[in-house]
């Protein structure tokens, strides 16, 4: 069975127009947000995991999209957060374009196959220009969620 975005993303984890001014501040925001949502004790651990992955190479995949991701020991199941940014930020993306769509993925430390499968699904969705534009045009969190789980 193929796992999809609908299996890992909840409506309450879709956030429209998050005013974040840099890659570092974005990773800090995500560390704090995910730390609270996943009840992992320390948001710093999540931030450090995301930052460590980012140091291996940018997760900015191009076309204004970044997919920061990491494995986390305290995580019990795959978990995602989707953000839109009103002002794009530099993310060292492969195409050198700033990022305004951020799909963050955290998976259990031992979930290697699931992690790779989810990244492939997410990257495939974001490769579709119509999908990206629908997300960018979402007027509120609920619409962002509905558009994120839609098939294009």
C-alpha angles and dihedrals in degrees: 000000000000116000117221142189091270088062095057107027123076125195092244090059095060111094123185123206101002105183102224119153106197145019091252092051090047092053090047090050091049092047091052095042095046093043090057096042095047095039091227097154099238125049087194090070092056091045091049092049092050091045093048090052091047091053089059088061136314118284088210099120097186137259090074094301131125127183106193109187143166145166118250128194093213093051113104099189140006111288131188139192124193121201135179119203121211090212119037117237132210108261103165087249120183091251093043091238119135118252128243101158118065124183110183121196129191121181135177113278094248096046097099098145093042090049093053093044092051093048090052092050093047094046090049092053092047092050087070111091092204091054093049092049092049090054093047091052096049107127096203144008095268093052090047089056094046091050093044093057094042120106116238 
